[in-house]
């Protein structure tokens, strides 16, 4: 197997800074909780746990993507691999000369905006993924997915539950809530209705959610960005996460439990709405090709009453 070089210093330094920023934000949040407010403290701790988990997942995915890109480059260019790992001093001199020429040429190029860079990065990753598929380099990804799936299925089996798969189309969290409401409470709520309710609750309780919404500069969103965020929840297929689950728990007045392969289950609304009969969702970091994903659950032996739950990507 090809040995991997050290991670790029730029990636290491950025991840280190993101951890530092998160720690500063966590400290600020903890100091904002009144000493005797146990309910608020529990809510903040739940938010902190999720923030730490999301950043850890983000960093692991970035490292994984870099390693896959490196392996792809070396597989397509065996001579480049040898040059990269065993380059001579003369080779390095030539590389430096080319790099200097490239830097001179770049001075005349227009500056690329952040949105353009993000779009180009996304297009590049899509192209690389297609190349990895052709090159047969998805074995590691499939292995990670398999391990995660087996862990969650084992956790469900302990509760006499089985997985109810939800389409991975951006609406997965809302469709999982829709399924759970129908299954556990005989309540029919459409995805559009759930999206509107989540958006409206966040708007009406802006101060509670604002500290957890960051823009591309890692700063709290502006009023305009906040409105755009809420509008996307209601009117697009934007992926829903912990904040939207918190909003739905409070709107619907139900406890929600999130089962995940790593770590303890995340409990939302348990202190407000009790421990009995929560809506249960499963959170996947790796098991679906579009990334993070929510599925629903059902009692063992039960068959979903709607074919759409099986239409997964």
HELIX and SHEET records of a PDB file:
HELIX    1   1 UNK A    9  UNK A   31  1                                  23    
HELIX    2   2 UNK A   38  UNK A   76  1                                  39    
HELIX    3   3 UNK A   78  UNK A   86  1                                   9    
HELIX    4   4 UNK A   89  UNK A  106  1                                  18    
HELIX    5   5 UNK A  114  UNK A  135  1                                  22    
HELIX    6   6 UNK A  139  UNK A  158  1                                  20    
HELIX    7   7 UNK A  172  UNK A  185  1                                  14    
HELIX    8   8 UNK A  191  UNK A  204  1                                  14    
HELIX    9   9 UNK A  206  UNK A  210  1                                   5    
HELIX   10  10 UNK A  223  UNK A  235  1                                  13    
HELIX   11  11 UNK A  242  UNK A  252  1                                  11    
HELIX   12  12 UNK A  270  UNK A  273  1                                   4    
HELIX   13  13 UNK A  307  UNK A  310  5                                   4    
SHEET    1   A 5 UNK A 161  UNK A 164  0                                        
SHEET    2   A 5 UNK A 291  UNK A 299 -1                                        
SHEET    3   A 5 UNK A 279  UNK A 288 -1                                        
SHEET    4   A 5 UNK A 256  UNK A 260  1                                        
SHEET    5   A 5 UNK A 266  UNK A 268 -1                                        
END                                                                             
